[in-house]
Amino acid sequence: MAGVPDISPKETWRRLSEDADTALVDVRTDAEWNFVGLPDLAAVGKQPVLIPWQIYPTMQVNGHFADHLHKAGLTSLHKIFFICRSGARSLAAGQAAQAAGFPHVFNVADGFEGPADADGHRGTVAGWKADGLPWRQR
């Protein structure tokens, strides 16, 4: 396995915009999707694929993760970008996808919200939101 490269949120957006065979898989929990927000891909004619890497509230790893990727219509030909809150769960999800036969996987560096700032707030230092990319409340 070659590893899962980190790609910046802005580069992810560019690739999603330019390549029809790309997908953004948001691996956060349903609670995060509902209360924190989602990447808004409407401007590039896509929707994020919502597949949790861990199941809330136990945070147990989703044992059917690879099956859910297939059920979402993703194939080994797709370039799949995985995003979570800060880039850790999405890296693990990308590694699992790669092991399951998806060779073109990427980790969105710093995730949706990125690290906390000096005041403990996320979404201001780095990540999808901090980079000013489109997002919406559910």
Order of alpha helices (4+ residues) and beta strands (2+ residues): beta-alpha-beta-alpha-beta-beta-beta-beta-alpha-beta-alpha-beta-beta
